[in-house]
Amino acid sequence: MSMRMEILKYGRIRDLRNDRGLTQKQVAKLLNVSQNTYSQYEIGISRFPLDAVVRLAEYYNVSIDYLVGLTDETAPYPRKRRQP
């Protein structure tokens, strides 16, 4: 059984970034990666680590399901409060 190669709908990540007028460099800084690494995520050369997916979902206020293409609904589920 082969693993699904495309984790994220990369177009959605790019569109969310563009819709907010952000550069790859700005989003890369948010994720604590280089612009080149983020670019590779966005075009599908490198896989997004789970913590980056969570951070993007929180930042863009969308569900992880939306980011990975399991739904077309952008609204996130109610989130738990983080423990200090």
C-alpha positions as CSV (number, residue, x, y, z in Angstrom):
1,M,0.0,0.0,0.0
2,S,1.6,3.3,-1.0
3,M,1.3,6.4,1.0
4,R,-0.6,9.4,-0.4
5,M,2.1,11.6,-1.9
6,E,0.1,14.9,-1.9
7,I,-0.6,15.8,1.7
8,L,-1.8,19.3,1.0
9,K,-3.7,20.9,-1.7
10,Y,-0.8,23.2,-2.6
11,G,-3.0,25.5,-4.6
12,R,-5.0,26.2,-1.5
13,I,-1.9,27.2,0.5
14,R,-0.7,29.5,-2.3
15,D,-4.2,31.0,-2.7
16,L,-4.6,31.7,1.0
17,R,-1.2,33.4,1.0
18,N,-1.9,35.4,-2.1
19,D,-5.4,36.4,-1.0
20,R,-3.8,38.0,2.1
21,G,-1.1,39.7,0.1
22,L,1.7,37.8,1.8
23,T,5.0,36.8,0.3
24,Q,6.5,33.4,0.6
25,K,9.2,35.0,2.7
26,Q,6.6,36.3,5.2
27,V,4.9,32.9,5.6
28,A,8.3,31.1,5.8
29,K,9.2,33.4,8.7
30,L,5.9,32.4,10.4
31,L,6.9,28.8,10.0
32,N,10.5,29.4,11.0
33,V,11.9,28.0,7.7
34,S,13.7,29.6,4.8
35,Q,11.8,31.1,1.9
36,N,13.3,28.3,-0.3
37,T,12.0,25.6,2.0
38,Y,8.5,27.2,2.1
39,S,8.6,27.5,-1.7
40,Q,9.3,23.7,-1.9
41,Y,6.4,23.1,0.4
42,E,4.1,25.2,-1.8
43,I,5.0,23.6,-5.1
44,G,5.0,20.1,-3.6
45,I,8.7,19.2,-3.7
46,S,8.9,18.9,0.1
47,R,6.2,17.7,2.4
48,F,4.8,20.0,5.1
49,P,5.6,18.8,8.6
50,L,2.5,18.5,10.8
51,D,3.4,21.4,13.0
52,A,3.5,23.7,10.0
53,V,0.1,22.5,8.8
54,V,-1.3,23.2,12.3
55,R,0.3,26.6,12.4
56,L,-1.0,27.5,8.9
57,A,-4.5,26.4,9.8
58,E,-4.4,28.6,12.9
59,Y,-2.9,31.5,11.1
60,Y,-5.4,31.5,8.2
61,N,-8.3,30.5,10.5
62,V,-9.2,27.5,8.4
63,S,-9.5,23.8,9.2
64,I,-6.7,21.3,8.6
65,D,-9.3,19.3,6.6
66,Y,-9.6,22.3,4.2
67,L,-5.8,22.5,3.9
68,V,-5.5,18.8,3.0
69,G,-8.5,18.7,0.7
70,L,-10.9,16.7,2.8
71,T,-13.5,19.4,2.7
72,D,-14.2,22.6,0.7
73,E,-15.5,24.3,3.9
74,T,-12.9,26.7,5.2
75,A,-14.4,27.2,8.7
76,P,-12.3,25.5,11.4
77,Y,-13.8,23.4,14.1
78,P,-14.1,25.0,17.6
79,R,-10.6,24.9,19.0
80,K,-9.5,23.9,22.4
81,R,-7.8,26.5,24.6
82,R,-4.1,25.9,24.7
83,Q,-2.6,25.1,28.1
84,P,0.0,27.6,29.4
